[in-house]
Structures are given as C-alpha cells and as structure tokens.
Amino acid sequence: MTPKNIGIINGSLRGTTGNCGAVAKRATVIVHELQQQATLLTLTDPQPTIREVYELLVACDGFLVVSGVYWNNWSSPLQRFIEVTTAFENTPAFFGKPVACAVTMDSVGGIEVAARLQAVFGGLGCWSPPCSTLVLSRTGQEAMDASAGKEDDPNEDVWRMDDLNVVLQNLITAAAMPRNNWIAWPHTELVIADGPWPYNGPLDMGTARFL
C-alpha cells in the first residue's frame, strides 16, 4: 500500500511548545513508526501563500487537528485557519478525507471543543472514523498518576497520550479508503485568493454579500 500523508494541524497558541506541541510531536513519531508520511502545519509559524497552503492540504490524505481549550473554544490561530480555508470547502483540499482531533485542556471543555471541530471539518468535506477523538487533561493526568500501580485502578480508562496510537491507526486506515464515492452538496466554486496568508485584519474570502 502506498504510504498515506497525514496532515497534523497544530493549532496551539504556544506553537511547538506546551501540551499541543507535545501531542503534535508524538503524533508525527507515531505516523512515521506506522510507515506513513506526516506533514506538520504549526499555525503560529509563518505560513506560505494561500495557494501554497491549499496545495499542502490537497497533498494530505487525512488530518489530525490539535488544539488546546481556551474559554471553551479552540485557539485563535486555528479559528483563523478555519476562516481562511472556508474557501476550500468540498474541494480536493478536504473533500472525502478523514479527520481526527486531539484536544488538550486543564479540566473542562475538551470534548465539546473536539465535537465542534469534528462538525466544522465535516462541513468542509471531511468525515470522522471510529475512535477519532482524544481529549487529554491536566486533571486526568493527575488522577492517573495518583492511582498508578493500584489494584483495580479506577483510572485505567482515562484518555492518555498512548491512546493517540489508536486514533492515528484508525485515521490511517480511513485515509486508505476511496474518496471518489462521496457526493458533495452544491457549493460555491473554488476561487483561491493569491497573496500572503492573512494573519489579521479584515478577511474577505469571496463569500456572498446579502446586506
């Protein structure tokens, strides 16, 4: 089987440092251990042009989206990424490709953020394979540390970094499935804006004006 290219989208505010950076780094290692390719996109890094980001996404066969939880939402770099790539909805950048999510949090909000991310990327044209969501928390880690080694450990089923292996194996399995059997609903024809990646300021990606 031809190796699949898994796009790892690190949406952390802290880039390559912090919890999400550790998840993205570990995910890259796992993908390589599974003899697949990995493309890491760190959203706090300088990005190439809009067209180059589109081509990078087209070259991916599936996506792992990583974000922390910031007041019950994903990060501002990831929000901007979603806003810009809305123009790529149901195009070869996303259409028919599987997506998985890994969310880090302090204590609450992670599963809600992950569920909304799955919905957003579903709208862009992706789909979610089984066991494709992982939420890692500080409180969960502390609970596991406190009960480690105990008989009948009550925290054996708490999500942990090792569960990323399951998420990525399922994502890679899904990425190998055909994408030409899906049907897209009517959508605006793709027009890729030329120019640099718009980090801030007003954003007009060509959506319809009705007011």
C-alpha angles and dihedrals in degrees: 000000000000110000114258123231111230115199111215109199110197106198097174121138087224096052113208094357128075130030100320091047089056091049093049091048092049091046091054091052092049093049090052091046087055087055094247132122125257130202112194117204113187106193096205090059121088107277128215121239122306090254092051091051089051091052090047090054092046089056092057122091096198141355140234109198115201126191142150123232115258113181092329093313141085122263128290093242089054091046090053090048090053092047093052096042092050083092087064094059113146093355127122087275091074113353115124095355123129121242132199129186134215114188128184123203143166099235114316144026101043101112091047091052091047092050092051091048090053088051093048094050089044087059090051089057105271129120135212122240121206118290092010100140126082125179118189120191138185091228091050091051091049091049091051091048091050095052100035113134095013120132111256091010105210091207098057090108096050112117112259138173092267089065087069086080091064093046093051096044089054091045092052091047089052092046089060092059121100116269099194096080095071124096122214124214117238112290141165113283113256117264112176113209113227120226140057125329108276105235096173145349128062115342124208113174094169101270116157121275115218103163 
